[in-house]
Amino acid sequence: MGHQVIIFDFSVIRGLWETRVKKNKERQKKEKERLEKSALEKIKQEWNLILECRKKGIPQSKYLKNGFVDINEKDVDTYGKTPQLKKSHALPDGVNKEKNKFIFQLSGEQWTELPDSLKEQTYLKEWHVFNTLIQTIPDYIALFQDLRVLELSKNQINHLPAEIGCLKNLKVLNVSFNNLKSVPPELGDCENLERLDLSGNMEITELPFELSNLKQLTFVDVSANKFHSIPICVLRMSNLQWLDISSNSLKDLPEDIDRLDELQTLLLQKNKLTYLPRALVNMPKLSLLVVSGDDLVEIPTAICESTTGLKFVSLKDSPVETIVCEDTEEIIENEREHEEVEKEFMKAYLEDLMERESTPSYTTKVMLSLQL
């Protein structure tokens, strides 16, 4: 008995497949055209332009037309090429050299630890270390008594030494997007600290009570961590003007939050809040309040109807639609990088909102979805 051979008509299969491919391409084309015509695409273009302008240092007046972003503005390409513009912002070489003498800069993944020669340069006033694989800050940092700025963002730092409390003249500490899980109580001895950025560490759950001593702090960013409540020490920072505690696990706000009577900006988006306390209305200088999420079921009417110039922005998250941008899909590999991208977006959004001259006196709700 011979073998039974089954013969397929590949022309029929090929025809069916080509038909499906053709229909799929037509659907993709229509979807692309729909997105290009939608308001979302225009918003994306506007924000890309704003981010590019800010990176190049282009003033807001160059890309705004009658208070709105002009995406047809060509100044982005020409700005900075004119010698007169560059010259007006340039410092004499002598001044630059003198200033750079007190600044230490280091970047690149080839660095796994700080160079040994650094311990001999105790006259330095600024450290700028970013995008390295450095995990620890050496104890000899206590020798840098003139240090004013300590920028250590986007490294692999897993703890801060207790000796950091010896930096009595430190004004700026930025250890954002590292691997910190806690903060040493000795940081409370940095009595002249004005800006503290702990954002993007993802694992910090509390701050030591000793940080209550930081009475000069005006800016605190602890976003993208695991705080379940606003730390008690933060409520005792009497000069605080900016507090970003977004992307955490807050379920409620303390009823005595109004003791922060100097607070101007409060960012609460991406938490688990179900209501906002009426105490927010008693904060005389609060000018920008940002919240988000479908969990909010109670908002004091007085917040939306505030006559103090308060801008109340509600970022409504969409639980259904997911929009993936092909150009950023490969870049965003983990949650920390996702938070970093969203933070840049929010930074540009808030700066534009506060700088724009013709801003509404209040905003009851802004429907905005950013999902990458």
C-alpha positions as CSV (number, residue, x, y, z in Angstrom):
1,M,0.0,0.0,0.0
2,G,1.5,3.3,-1.1
3,H,1.9,6.4,1.1
4,Q,-1.0,8.8,1.2
5,V,0.1,12.3,0.2
6,I,-2.0,15.2,1.3
7,I,-1.7,18.2,-1.1
8,F,-2.6,21.7,0.0
9,D,-3.5,24.4,-2.3
10,F,-1.0,27.1,-1.1
11,S,-2.4,29.7,-3.4
12,V,-5.7,29.7,-1.4
13,I,-3.9,29.9,1.9
14,R,-1.7,32.7,0.6
15,G,-4.7,34.6,-0.6
16,L,-6.4,34.4,2.8
17,W,-3.2,35.5,4.5
18,E,-2.6,38.4,2.2
19,T,-6.2,39.5,2.7
20,R,-5.8,39.5,6.5
21,V,-2.5,41.4,6.2
22,K,-4.1,44.0,4.0
23,K,-7.0,44.5,6.4
24,N,-4.6,44.7,9.4
25,K,-2.5,47.3,7.6
26,E,-5.7,49.3,6.8
27,R,-6.7,49.2,10.5
28,Q,-3.3,50.4,11.5
29,K,-3.4,53.2,9.0
30,K,-6.8,54.3,10.2
31,E,-5.6,54.2,13.8
32,K,-2.5,56.2,13.0
33,E,-4.6,58.8,11.2
34,R,-7.0,58.9,14.2
35,L,-4.2,59.5,16.7
36,E,-2.6,62.1,14.5
37,K,-5.9,64.1,14.4
38,S,-6.6,63.5,18.1
39,A,-6.0,66.0,20.9
40,L,-3.6,63.5,22.6
41,E,-1.2,63.7,19.7
42,K,-1.2,67.5,19.8
43,I,-0.5,67.4,23.6
44,K,2.3,65.0,23.0
45,Q,3.9,67.3,20.4
46,E,3.5,70.3,22.7
47,W,5.2,68.6,25.6
48,N,8.0,67.2,23.5
49,L,8.6,70.8,22.3
50,I,8.5,72.2,25.8
51,L,11.0,69.5,27.1
52,E,13.3,70.2,24.1
53,C,13.2,74.0,24.7
54,R,13.9,73.6,28.4
55,K,16.9,71.4,27.7
56,K,18.3,74.0,25.4
57,G,17.6,76.8,27.8
58,I,15.1,78.6,25.5
59,P,13.0,81.1,27.3
60,Q,9.2,80.5,27.5
61,S,8.4,83.6,25.4
62,K,10.1,81.9,22.4
63,Y,7.7,79.0,22.2
64,L,4.4,80.5,23.5
65,K,2.0,82.4,21.3
66,N,-0.8,84.2,23.0
67,G,-0.3,82.0,26.1
68,F,-0.4,78.7,24.1
69,V,2.4,76.5,22.9
70,D,3.3,77.1,19.2
71,I,4.5,73.8,17.8
72,N,5.3,75.4,14.5
73,E,7.9,77.7,16.2
74,K,11.3,77.2,14.5
75,D,13.3,79.0,17.2
76,V,14.2,75.6,18.7
77,D,16.6,74.8,15.8
78,T,18.0,78.3,15.5
79,Y,18.4,79.2,19.2
80,G,21.9,79.0,20.5
81,K,23.5,79.2,17.0
82,T,23.6,82.9,17.1
83,P,26.9,84.1,18.6
84,Q,25.3,87.1,20.3
85,L,22.9,84.9,22.3
86,K,25.6,82.5,23.4
87,K,28.0,85.4,24.3
88,S,25.4,87.1,26.5
89,H,25.1,84.0,28.7
90,A,28.8,83.1,28.7
91,L,31.1,83.9,31.6
92,P,34.7,84.9,31.1
93,D,37.1,82.0,31.0
94,G,38.9,83.1,34.1
95,V,35.6,83.2,36.1
96,N,34.7,79.7,34.8
97,K,38.0,78.2,35.7
98,E,37.9,79.7,39.2
99,K,34.3,78.4,39.7
100,N,35.1,74.9,38.4
101,K,38.0,74.6,40.8
102,F,35.5,74.0,43.6
103,I,33.2,71.6,41.7
104,F,33.8,67.8,41.4
105,Q,31.9,66.1,38.6
106,L,31.8,62.4,37.8
107,S,29.5,60.3,35.5
108,G,29.6,57.0,33.6
109,E,29.0,53.4,34.4
110,Q,32.7,52.6,34.4
111,W,32.9,54.1,37.9
112,T,32.1,51.7,40.7
113,E,33.7,53.8,43.5
114,L,34.9,57.3,44.0
115,P,38.6,58.0,43.1
116,D,41.0,57.9,46.0
117,S,42.4,61.4,45.1
118,L,39.0,62.9,46.1
119,K,39.8,62.7,49.8
120,E,42.6,65.3,49.3
121,Q,40.3,67.9,47.8
122,T,38.5,68.9,51.0
123,Y,38.1,72.5,49.7
124,L,35.4,71.4,47.2
125,K,32.0,73.1,47.5
126,E,30.0,70.9,45.2
127,W,29.8,67.2,44.2
128,H,27.9,66.2,41.1
129,V,28.0,62.4,40.7
130,F,25.4,60.8,38.5
131,N,24.8,57.7,36.2
132,T,27.5,55.6,37.9
133,L,27.6,52.2,39.5
134,I,28.9,53.6,42.8
135,Q,27.2,52.0,45.8
136,T,28.7,53.7,48.9
137,I,29.7,57.2,50.0
138,P,32.9,57.0,51.9
139,D,33.2,58.1,55.6
140,Y,35.8,60.7,54.7
141,I,32.9,62.9,53.4
142,A,33.0,64.4,56.9
143,L,36.2,66.3,56.0
144,F,34.4,68.4,53.3
145,Q,33.3,71.1,55.7
146,D,32.8,73.7,52.9
147,L,30.5,71.4,50.9
148,R,27.3,73.2,49.8
149,V,25.8,71.0,47.1
150,L,25.8,67.1,47.1
151,E,24.1,65.9,43.9
152,L,24.2,62.1,43.8
153,S,21.3,61.2,41.6
154,K,20.9,58.0,39.4
155,N,23.6,55.9,41.0
156,Q,23.5,52.6,42.9
157,I,23.9,54.1,46.4
158,N,22.3,51.8,49.0
159,H,23.0,53.8,52.2
160,L,24.2,57.2,53.4
161,P,27.0,57.3,56.1
162,A,26.3,58.8,59.5
163,E,29.2,61.2,58.8
164,I,27.0,63.1,56.5
165,G,25.7,64.9,59.6
166,C,29.1,66.7,59.8
167,L,28.3,68.8,56.8
168,K,27.0,71.8,58.6
169,N,27.1,74.1,55.5
170,L,25.3,71.7,53.2
171,K,22.3,73.4,51.5
172,V,21.3,70.9,48.7
173,L,21.2,67.1,49.0
174,N,19.9,65.1,46.1
175,V,20.1,61.3,46.3
176,S,17.2,60.6,44.0
177,F,16.9,57.3,42.0
178,N,19.3,55.3,44.0
179,N,18.7,52.1,46.1
180,L,18.3,53.7,49.5
181,K,16.0,52.0,52.0
182,S,16.5,54.4,54.9
183,V,18.0,57.8,55.9
184,P,20.4,58.2,58.8
185,P,19.1,60.3,61.8
186,E,22.4,62.2,61.7
187,L,21.1,64.0,58.6
188,G,19.1,66.1,61.0
189,D,22.4,67.8,62.1
190,C,22.7,69.4,58.6
191,E,21.1,72.5,60.1
192,N,21.5,74.7,56.9
193,L,19.9,72.2,54.5
194,E,17.4,73.9,52.2
195,R,16.6,71.2,49.5
196,L,16.2,67.5,50.1
197,D,15.5,65.1,47.2
198,L,15.0,61.4,48.1
199,S,12.7,60.6,45.1
200,G,12.8,57.4,43.1
201,N,14.4,55.1,45.7
202,M,11.3,53.0,45.7
203,E,11.9,51.4,49.1
204,I,12.0,54.2,51.8
205,T,9.0,53.9,54.2
206,E,9.8,56.4,56.9
207,L,12.1,59.3,57.9
208,P,13.8,59.6,61.2
209,F,12.2,62.1,63.7
210,E,15.6,63.9,64.0
211,L,14.9,65.5,60.6
212,S,12.5,67.8,62.5
213,N,15.6,69.9,63.2
214,L,15.9,70.9,59.5
215,K,14.1,74.2,59.9
216,Q,15.7,75.8,56.8
217,L,14.2,73.2,54.4
218,T,12.0,74.7,51.8
219,F,11.9,71.8,49.3
220,V,11.3,68.1,50.1
221,D,10.8,65.5,47.4
222,V,10.1,61.9,48.6
223,S,8.0,60.8,45.6
224,A,8.2,57.2,44.2
225,N,8.8,55.5,47.5
226,K,6.6,53.5,50.0
227,F,5.4,56.0,52.5
228,H,2.0,55.1,54.1
229,S,1.7,58.5,55.7
230,I,3.4,61.9,55.7
231,P,6.3,61.6,58.2
232,I,5.9,63.5,61.5
233,C,9.3,65.2,61.0
234,V,8.0,66.7,57.7
235,L,5.0,68.3,59.5
236,R,7.5,70.0,61.8
237,M,9.5,71.6,58.9
238,S,8.2,75.1,59.5
239,N,9.6,76.8,56.4
240,L,8.6,74.0,53.9
241,Q,7.2,75.5,50.7
242,W,7.3,72.5,48.3
243,L,6.3,68.9,49.2
244,D,6.2,66.1,46.6
245,I,5.0,62.8,48.1
246,S,3.4,61.5,44.9
247,S,3.7,57.8,43.8
248,N,3.6,56.4,47.4
249,S,1.0,54.5,49.4
250,L,-0.8,57.3,51.3
251,K,-4.3,56.4,52.4
252,D,-5.1,59.6,54.2
253,L,-3.6,62.9,55.2
254,P,-3.0,64.1,58.7
255,E,-5.7,66.4,60.1
256,D,-3.0,68.8,61.3
257,I,-1.4,69.2,57.9
258,D,-2.3,72.9,58.1
259,R,0.6,73.4,60.5
260,L,2.6,73.7,57.3
261,D,1.5,77.3,56.9
262,E,4.3,78.2,54.5
263,L,3.6,75.4,52.1
264,Q,2.9,76.6,48.5
265,T,3.0,73.3,46.4
266,L,1.6,69.9,47.5
267,L,1.9,67.0,45.0
268,L,-0.2,63.9,46.0
269,Q,-0.9,62.2,42.7
270,K,-0.6,58.4,42.4
271,N,-1.5,57.5,46.0
272,K,-4.4,55.6,47.6
273,L,-6.2,58.6,49.1
274,T,-10.0,58.3,49.4
275,Y,-10.6,61.9,50.7
276,L,-8.9,65.2,51.3
277,P,-9.2,66.8,54.8
278,R,-10.8,70.2,55.1
279,A,-7.6,71.4,56.9
280,L,-6.2,72.0,53.4
281,V,-8.4,75.0,53.1
282,N,-6.7,76.5,56.2
283,M,-3.3,76.7,54.5
284,P,-3.0,80.4,53.6
285,K,-0.1,80.0,51.0
286,L,-1.1,76.8,49.3
287,S,-1.2,77.7,45.6
288,L,-1.0,74.3,43.8
289,L,-2.5,71.0,44.8
290,V,-2.3,68.0,42.5
291,V,-4.1,64.7,43.1
292,S,-5.1,61.7,41.0
293,G,-7.0,58.4,40.9
294,D,-10.4,57.0,41.1
295,D,-10.2,56.3,44.9
296,L,-11.0,59.9,45.7
297,V,-14.6,60.0,46.7
298,E,-14.7,63.2,48.9
299,I,-13.2,66.5,48.1
300,P,-14.1,69.6,50.2
301,T,-16.1,72.0,48.1
302,A,-14.1,74.9,49.5
303,I,-10.9,73.6,47.7
304,C,-12.5,73.8,44.3
305,E,-14.1,77.1,45.1
306,S,-11.1,78.6,46.8
307,T,-10.7,82.4,46.4
308,T,-7.1,82.4,47.5
309,G,-5.7,81.6,44.0
310,L,-5.3,77.9,44.6
311,K,-4.9,75.8,41.5
312,F,-6.5,72.4,42.1
313,V,-5.5,69.9,39.5
314,S,-7.0,66.4,39.4
315,L,-5.2,64.0,37.1
316,K,-7.7,61.4,36.2
317,D,-6.2,58.0,35.5
318,S,-7.7,55.8,32.8
319,P,-8.1,52.2,33.9
320,V,-9.2,50.9,30.5
321,E,-7.1,52.2,27.6
322,T,-3.3,51.6,27.5
323,I,-1.3,53.5,25.0
324,V,2.2,52.3,24.3
325,C,4.7,54.6,22.6
326,E,7.0,52.6,20.4
327,D,9.9,55.0,20.8
328,T,9.8,54.7,24.7
329,E,8.9,51.1,25.1
330,E,12.5,49.8,25.0
331,I,13.8,52.7,27.2
332,I,11.4,52.0,30.1
333,E,12.6,48.7,31.4
334,N,11.5,48.8,35.0
335,E,9.3,50.7,37.4
336,R,12.1,53.1,38.5
337,E,12.7,54.3,34.9
338,H,8.9,54.6,34.4
339,E,8.7,56.9,37.5
340,E,11.7,58.9,36.1
341,V,10.0,59.5,32.8
342,E,6.7,60.5,34.5
343,K,8.5,62.8,36.8
344,E,10.2,64.7,33.9
345,F,6.7,65.0,32.3
346,M,5.1,66.3,35.5
347,K,8.0,68.7,36.1
348,A,7.6,70.3,32.7
349,Y,3.8,70.4,33.2
350,L,4.0,72.1,36.6
351,E,6.7,74.6,35.5
352,D,4.6,75.6,32.5
353,L,1.4,75.9,34.6
354,M,3.1,78.1,37.2
355,E,5.1,80.2,34.6
356,R,2.3,80.9,32.2
357,E,1.1,84.4,32.6
358,S,-2.6,83.9,31.7
359,T,-3.3,81.0,34.1
360,P,-6.9,80.5,35.2
361,S,-7.5,81.4,38.9
362,Y,-8.4,77.8,39.6
363,T,-8.8,74.5,37.7
364,T,-11.5,72.2,38.9
365,K,-10.4,69.2,36.8
366,V,-7.9,68.3,34.1
367,M,-8.5,65.1,32.2
368,L,-5.0,63.9,31.4
369,S,-3.7,60.4,30.9
370,L,0.0,59.5,30.5
371,Q,0.6,55.8,30.1
372,L,3.8,54.6,28.6
